[in-house]
Structure formats: C-alpha cells, structure tokens
C-alpha cells in the first residue's frame, strides 16, 4: 500500500453531526488540493469513521472526565490500527491530548488545537477571539486551548455559549440560533474570531468587520494534505502501521 494515499480516521459522537461536517470538509479540501488531477470518486480520501454517542458526555467534562476518557481511549485504540492519521471532531475532547499521545498508537493523532496554534503563528496574530463551550472557553489548566492563550491574547465572550451549543445539538441549525450567534460575534472586540466548537460552524453567518475562522476547516485542509503525502513523507508514527 506504499503507493496509495494515507488512510484517514475521524472519531465523532460529540456530536455526530460534527463528524459528518469534518468528513465533508475533508472531501472538499481534497478536491481543491488535487485540482485538475481530481477524477472523481476514485480520488476521494480513504476514510474510517467511529461515532460513539457516550462521547457526548463531554459537554459536562468536570463531572464525566473518567467515563469520557474510557470511551475515547477505546475509540482511539479501535481506529488507530486501521488508519495512518486520525482526528477528533470535537474541541473539548482535546483536553485528553496528552493522554492520547501517551498511548503511542500505530497512527498519528492530528490535533485541532495544534492546528489552531499553527494558524495563529502563521498569521503572526497578537490577539483573537475564541468561541467555544465552557470547558474550553475557561482557558484554565483543563482547557485544551490554554496553550493558544500562552501564545496570543485571547478574548472570550462575556456570556457563556454553553446553552447555544446545546440548542444546536438538540434542534439543529435554525435562523434563531444563527441570529443569537451573530449577536455574540458582533459584541466582540477582536477582528479574527476562532470557532472552536464544532457546532458553531453549523449556525455561523457572516458578521461585518469580523473574520470567522472555522478550526474544523483548518483541520480538514491539514488532513487532506496528509492523505496525499507519499509513504516516505509520512511521519514515523504513521509509518509504523503495517499495510
């Protein structure tokens, strides 16, 4: 399989729609990356997806940290032997990034948070706004985005987005939820606004004077590039998988 594209994996469930959204965005990014070389279905990425409903307990991570990790660990161990690279379609679950990396799995974990930090550094941003669920937006030692806050000044909204995110999970995208989202964004000082919750792009609308950056888009572009890497270009972690 050395001449074939790398196999990509997605862990979803928090929420399941976020997994579908990331998959769709990887397909688009792959088509753009191939450009005129794209011939259709045969050039789509090879994907493996696991969607685990119990990962939805991460919306209250403080109360559910142990059972969520048990579920996520099982998903990582299940998907890693089948893929070269895998990602998690949830920002909050990146609170377990160090635990995932400590598993030394036979596939490379591709982090949303690392991708967001890379974006901020490439842009040489001095500040940005972060829209996220409460466990992420607190930017404390339990937040996966604390490292971003160490690199740039991070603005968070005065009001919690937790209920808005729960409403998206329960109701799906609606005009009323999009209006609530736009009102929150309009009240921010920062020009660049990072959407660090996979439900928010589902209701995002353009807001004058703001650049909305979907972290999932950044991750999809990175995953698509990795899927096209030759065997010799793949990191040693991914190369350990036996084809």
C-alpha positions as CSV (number, residue, x, y, z in Angstrom):
1,X,0.0,0.0,0.0
2,X,3.1,2.3,-0.1
3,X,2.0,3.9,-3.4
4,X,-1.6,4.6,-2.1
5,X,-2.9,7.6,-0.3
6,X,-2.8,7.5,3.5
7,X,-5.9,6.3,5.3
8,X,-7.6,9.0,7.4
9,X,-9.8,8.4,10.5
10,X,-12.4,10.5,12.3
11,X,-13.7,10.0,15.9
12,X,-17.1,11.6,16.2
13,X,-20.1,11.4,18.6
14,X,-19.6,14.8,20.4
15,X,-21.6,15.4,18.3
16,X,-22.2,13.0,15.4
17,X,-23.1,15.9,13.1
18,X,-19.6,17.3,13.7
19,X,-18.1,14.1,12.4
20,X,-20.2,14.4,9.2
21,X,-19.2,18.1,8.9
22,X,-15.4,17.3,9.2
23,X,-15.8,14.4,6.7
24,X,-17.5,16.7,4.2
25,X,-14.8,19.4,4.6
26,X,-12.0,16.9,4.1
27,X,-13.7,15.8,0.8
28,X,-13.8,19.5,-0.3
29,X,-10.2,20.2,0.8
30,X,-9.0,17.0,-1.0
31,X,-10.7,18.1,-4.3
32,X,-9.1,21.5,-4.0
33,X,-5.7,20.1,-3.3
34,X,-5.8,17.8,-6.3
35,X,-7.2,20.5,-8.5
36,X,-7.1,19.3,-12.2
37,X,-5.8,15.9,-11.1
38,X,-9.1,15.1,-9.3
39,X,-11.0,12.5,-11.4
40,X,-14.0,11.8,-9.1
41,X,-14.8,9.1,-6.6
42,X,-11.6,7.2,-7.2
43,X,-9.6,10.2,-5.9
44,X,-11.6,10.7,-2.7
45,X,-9.7,10.0,0.6
46,X,-9.9,6.6,2.2
47,X,-11.8,7.2,5.4
48,X,-12.6,5.3,8.6
49,X,-15.1,6.8,11.0
50,X,-16.1,5.8,14.5
51,X,-19.1,7.7,16.0
52,X,-19.5,7.0,19.8
53,X,-22.6,8.5,21.5
54,X,-21.2,8.4,25.0
55,X,-18.6,11.0,24.0
56,X,-21.4,13.5,24.2
57,X,-21.0,13.4,28.0
58,X,-18.0,15.7,27.4
59,X,-20.4,18.7,27.5
60,X,-20.0,18.3,31.3
61,X,-16.4,17.2,31.3
62,X,-15.8,18.0,35.0
63,X,-18.5,15.5,36.1
64,X,-17.7,12.9,33.4
65,X,-14.0,13.1,32.9
66,X,-13.3,9.4,33.7
67,X,-16.1,7.8,31.7
68,X,-15.4,10.1,28.8
69,X,-11.8,9.1,28.8
70,X,-12.6,5.4,29.0
71,X,-14.8,5.8,25.9
72,X,-12.4,8.0,24.0
73,X,-9.5,5.7,24.8
74,X,-11.4,2.7,23.4
75,X,-12.2,4.7,20.2
76,X,-8.6,5.7,19.7
77,X,-7.4,2.1,20.2
78,X,-10.0,0.8,17.8
79,X,-9.3,3.3,15.0
80,X,-5.5,3.5,15.1
81,X,-4.7,0.1,13.6
82,X,-6.9,0.9,10.6
83,X,-5.5,4.3,9.7
84,X,-2.4,6.4,9.2
85,X,-3.8,9.6,10.7
86,X,-6.8,10.3,12.8
87,X,-8.6,13.3,14.2
88,X,-11.3,14.0,16.8
89,X,-14.3,16.1,15.6
90,X,-14.7,17.9,19.0
91,X,-12.6,20.6,20.5
92,X,-13.5,19.8,24.1
93,X,-12.2,16.2,23.8
94,X,-8.7,17.6,23.1
95,X,-8.4,18.1,26.8
96,X,-7.1,14.4,26.6
97,X,-4.4,15.2,24.0
98,X,-1.5,14.3,26.3
99,X,-3.3,11.0,27.3
100,X,-3.9,10.1,23.6
101,X,-0.3,10.8,22.7
102,X,0.9,8.7,25.7
103,X,-0.9,5.7,24.2
104,X,1.8,5.5,21.5
105,X,-0.7,4.3,18.9
106,X,0.3,2.9,15.5
107,X,-1.2,6.0,13.8
108,X,-0.6,9.8,14.2
109,X,-3.1,11.9,16.1
110,X,-3.8,15.2,14.3
111,X,-4.8,17.8,16.8
112,X,-7.4,20.6,16.3
113,X,-5.6,22.6,18.9
114,X,-2.2,22.3,17.3
115,X,-3.7,23.3,14.0
116,X,-5.3,26.4,15.6
117,X,-2.0,27.4,17.2
118,X,-0.2,26.9,13.9
119,X,-2.7,29.2,12.2
120,X,-2.2,32.0,14.8
121,X,1.6,31.7,14.4
122,X,1.5,31.7,10.6
123,X,-0.7,34.8,10.7
124,X,1.6,36.4,13.4
125,X,-1.6,37.3,15.3
126,X,-1.2,39.3,18.5
127,X,-4.9,38.7,19.5
128,X,-8.0,36.8,18.5
129,X,-11.4,35.9,19.9
130,X,-12.3,32.3,20.9
131,X,-15.9,31.0,20.7
132,X,-16.2,27.6,22.5
133,X,-18.0,25.5,25.0
134,X,-17.4,26.4,28.7
135,X,-14.7,23.7,29.3
136,X,-12.7,25.2,26.5
137,X,-13.5,28.9,26.9
138,X,-12.4,28.9,30.6
139,X,-8.8,28.7,29.4
140,X,-7.8,27.2,32.7
141,X,-5.5,24.2,33.2
142,X,-8.2,21.8,31.9
143,X,-8.8,23.7,28.7
144,X,-7.1,22.3,25.6
145,X,-6.7,25.9,24.3
146,X,-4.6,27.1,27.3
147,X,-1.6,26.8,25.0
148,X,-3.1,29.2,22.5
149,X,-3.7,31.7,25.3
150,X,0.0,31.4,26.1
151,X,0.9,32.4,22.5
152,X,-1.6,35.2,21.8
153,X,-4.1,37.4,23.7
154,X,-7.4,35.5,23.6
155,X,-10.7,37.3,24.0
156,X,-13.7,35.2,25.1
157,X,-17.4,36.4,25.1
158,X,-18.8,37.8,28.4
159,X,-21.7,35.4,28.1
160,X,-21.4,31.6,28.1
161,X,-22.1,29.8,24.8
162,X,-23.0,26.6,26.5
163,X,-26.7,26.9,26.1
164,X,-26.4,28.0,22.5
165,X,-24.3,24.9,21.7
166,X,-26.7,22.6,23.5
167,X,-29.5,24.1,21.5
168,X,-27.7,23.4,18.2
169,X,-27.2,19.8,19.3
170,X,-30.9,19.4,20.2
171,X,-32.6,21.5,17.5
172,X,-30.1,21.6,14.6
173,X,-29.3,24.8,12.7
174,X,-32.2,27.3,12.9
175,X,-32.4,31.1,11.9
176,X,-33.0,31.9,15.6
177,X,-29.8,30.2,16.7
178,X,-27.9,31.9,13.8
179,X,-29.2,35.3,15.0
180,X,-28.0,34.5,18.6
181,X,-24.6,33.6,17.2
182,X,-24.3,36.8,15.1
183,X,-25.2,38.9,18.1
184,X,-22.4,37.4,20.2
185,X,-19.8,37.8,17.4
186,X,-20.9,41.5,16.9
187,X,-20.1,42.2,20.5
188,X,-16.5,41.1,20.3
189,X,-13.6,43.5,20.0
190,X,-11.3,41.2,18.0
191,X,-11.3,41.1,14.2
192,X,-10.3,37.4,14.0
193,X,-12.8,35.0,15.6
194,X,-11.9,31.4,16.1
195,X,-14.9,29.0,16.0
196,X,-13.5,26.4,18.4
197,X,-16.7,24.3,18.8
198,X,-17.8,22.0,16.0
199,X,-21.5,23.0,16.4
200,X,-20.8,26.7,15.8
201,X,-20.0,26.5,12.1
202,X,-23.4,24.9,11.6
203,X,-25.1,28.2,12.5
204,X,-22.4,30.7,11.6
205,X,-23.3,33.7,9.4
206,X,-21.0,36.5,8.2
207,X,-20.7,39.4,10.5
208,X,-19.5,42.8,9.3
209,X,-15.9,43.6,10.4
210,X,-15.2,40.1,11.6
211,X,-13.2,37.2,10.1
212,X,-14.7,33.9,11.2
213,X,-12.2,31.1,11.2
214,X,-13.6,27.6,11.5
215,X,-10.9,25.4,13.2
216,X,-12.6,22.4,11.5
217,X,-11.8,23.9,8.1
218,X,-8.1,24.3,9.1
219,X,-8.1,20.7,10.3
220,X,-9.7,19.4,7.1
221,X,-7.1,21.1,5.0
222,X,-4.4,19.6,7.0
223,X,-5.9,16.1,6.9
224,X,-6.3,16.3,3.1
225,X,-2.7,17.3,2.7
226,X,-1.6,14.4,4.9
227,X,-3.7,11.9,2.9
228,X,-1.8,12.9,-0.3
229,X,1.6,12.5,1.3
230,X,3.8,9.8,-0.1
231,X,4.9,7.0,2.2
232,X,8.4,8.5,2.5
233,X,6.9,11.8,3.6
234,X,4.7,10.4,6.4
235,X,5.9,10.8,9.9
236,X,7.4,7.8,11.7
237,X,4.3,7.4,13.9
238,X,2.0,6.9,10.8
239,X,4.6,4.7,9.1
240,X,4.5,2.2,11.9
241,X,1.2,0.9,10.7
242,X,1.6,-2.3,8.8
243,X,-0.3,-2.3,5.4
